[in-house]
Amino acid sequence: MKDRIKFNDAMLAAVMGGRKTQARRPIKPQPKVTEEELRKLNAWQEGYTLSEQVCAAWCHGFVDVDCPYGETGDIINIADKDGNIKGKIEITNVWVQQVNDISESDAEAEGFDGKLNAHTSDFAAVWIAIYGIDSWVNNEWVWVIDFSKVD
C-alpha cells in the first residue's frame, strides 16, 4: 500500500475544507475486460454497464486486484504535489469504474462546484490536464476512493 496519496493545491484545499471526499486514480496496468469476454464466460448480466459489472466482480473477489492506495478502514496520509504530508484521511469505500462513467454527484464529491451540468465537464478538463487526453478518450479504468478527513 502506498504511504500517501498526492493532491494538487486546489484539490488538497478541497480535502482540507471537507468539499472533496472522493478521488480517482488510473488502475495500472489497465484491465483488459470487455463485454464480449464477459459474455463468453457467461458472466454478463443485461441491464448493467460494463463498469457496474466489473465493479461487482471486483467487489465480490472475482477480480484479484488490490488497490494500491488502501482499502476500506485504512487511514492514510494525504500530501501536496511535492509529497509533503498535510493530514490524514480514512478510506470509507473503494471501487472500480471507467473514468467517463462519473456521475454529477461523484464529480461534486471530487471537489468540483458550479452549475450542476458543468461538474462532469469540469472534472473531465482537470482529468485531461493531469492524465492526458488519451486517458479520457480511452475511458480508462480507475480506482474510486471514498474517504473522510481525519482530524
HELIX and SHEET records of a PDB file:
HELIX    1   1 ASP A    9  MET A   16  1                                   8    
HELIX    2   2 GLU A   35  LYS A   40  1                                   6    
HELIX    3   3 LEU A   50  CYS A   59  1                                  10    
HELIX    4   4 VAL A   99  ASP A  101  5                                   3    
HELIX    5   5 GLU A  104  ALA A  109  1                                   6    
HELIX    6   6 LEU A  116  ALA A  118  5                                   3    
HELIX    7   7 HIS A  119  TYR A  131  1                                  13    
HELIX    8   8 ILE A  133  VAL A  137  1                                   5    
SHEET    1   A 5 ARG A   4  LYS A   6  0                                        
SHEET    2   A 5 ILE A  75  ALA A  79  1                                        
SHEET    3   A 5 ILE A  85  GLN A  98 -1                                        
SHEET    4   A 5 TRP A 141  VAL A 150 -1                                        
SHEET    5   A 5 GLN A  22  PRO A  26 -1                                        
END                                                                             
